[in-house]
Amino acid sequence: MLADCEKAIKFTLPAVRIAVASALVGEHKFRQAEAARVLGVAQAEVSKYLNGRYSARVRRLRIGVERSGIHKHIVRLALSGRGTAVISKNVEEAASSARLVGMAMGN
């Protein structure tokens, strides 16, 4: 059985990735394939993110991520050419932050 924080990560991780992918493609003119490479996911996943094919819960969390600016540091890392490993680590840290996990759990 998964702990509550493990359940929350199933929603927070995509929310952070969506916010980062949206910023990279929408604001910084990355191609989907470039954003996917930076995030360490398939291009099809980025397409899914950008076309809004995710749950209402993830959508609510993405809005929270974007309003709080949690993703902006990760976008700056991507723009500076940092590798996928560094960016993935920062995405995971953001997704597991107490603030975001609390939002996912309704706190």
C-alpha positions in Angstrom: 0.0 0.0 0.0 1.3 3.4 -0.9 1.9 6.1 1.7 0.0 9.4 1.2 3.1 11.2 0.0 3.7 8.5 -2.6 0.1 8.9 -3.8 0.6 12.6 -4.0 3.7 12.4 -6.1 1.6 10.6 -8.8 -0.1 14.0 -9.2 2.6 16.5 -8.3 5.3 15.2 -10.6 3.2 15.6 -13.8 2.1 19.0 -12.6 5.6 20.3 -12.3 6.6 18.7 -15.6 3.6 20.3 -17.3 4.5 23.8 -16.0 8.1 23.5 -17.1 7.2 22.1 -20.5 4.6 24.8 -21.0 7.1 27.5 -20.2 9.8 26.0 -22.4 7.6 25.5 -25.4 5.3 28.5 -25.0 7.6 31.2 -23.7 11.0 30.1 -24.8 10.1 28.5 -28.2 11.6 25.1 -27.5 10.3 22.3 -29.8 8.4 19.6 -28.0 11.2 17.2 -28.7 13.7 19.6 -27.0 11.5 20.0 -24.0 11.1 16.2 -23.7 14.8 15.7 -23.9 15.4 18.3 -21.1 12.7 16.7 -18.9 13.8 13.1 -19.6 10.4 12.1 -21.0 9.0 11.1 -24.4 7.9 13.7 -26.9 4.5 12.1 -26.8 4.3 12.9 -23.1 5.1 16.6 -23.7 2.4 16.6 -26.4 -0.1 15.2 -23.9 0.9 17.8 -21.3 0.5 20.7 -23.8 -2.8 19.4 -25.1 -4.3 19.3 -21.6 -4.8 15.5 -21.5 -4.4 15.0 -17.8 -6.7 14.8 -14.8 -8.5 17.7 -13.1 -6.4 17.1 -10.0 -3.2 17.5 -12.0 -4.6 20.6 -13.7 -5.4 22.2 -10.3 -1.9 21.4 -9.1 -0.3 22.8 -12.3 -2.1 26.0 -11.7 -0.7 26.1 -8.2 2.8 25.4 -9.5 2.5 28.2 -12.0 1.0 30.7 -9.6 3.7 30.0 -7.0 6.5 30.0 -9.5 7.9 26.7 -8.3 8.8 25.8 -11.9 10.8 28.9 -12.7 14.1 27.7 -11.3 13.8 24.6 -13.3 13.1 26.6 -16.5 16.2 28.7 -15.8 18.3 25.5 -15.4 17.0 24.3 -18.8 17.8 27.6 -20.5 21.3 27.5 -19.1 21.9 24.1 -20.7 22.0 22.0 -17.5 21.8 18.3 -18.1 18.7 16.1 -17.8 20.0 14.6 -14.6 20.2 18.0 -12.9 16.8 19.0 -14.2 15.1 15.7 -13.3 16.5 16.0 -9.7 15.1 19.5 -9.4 11.7 18.4 -10.8 11.5 15.6 -8.3 12.5 18.0 -5.4 9.8 20.5 -6.5 7.2 17.7 -6.8 8.0 16.4 -3.4 8.1 19.8 -1.6 5.9 20.0 1.4 3.9 22.8 -0.1 3.0 20.9 -3.3 2.4 17.6 -1.6 0.1 19.4 0.9 -1.9 20.9 -2.1 -2.2 17.4 -3.6 -3.5 16.0 -0.3 -6.0 18.8 0.1 -4.2 20.6 3.0 
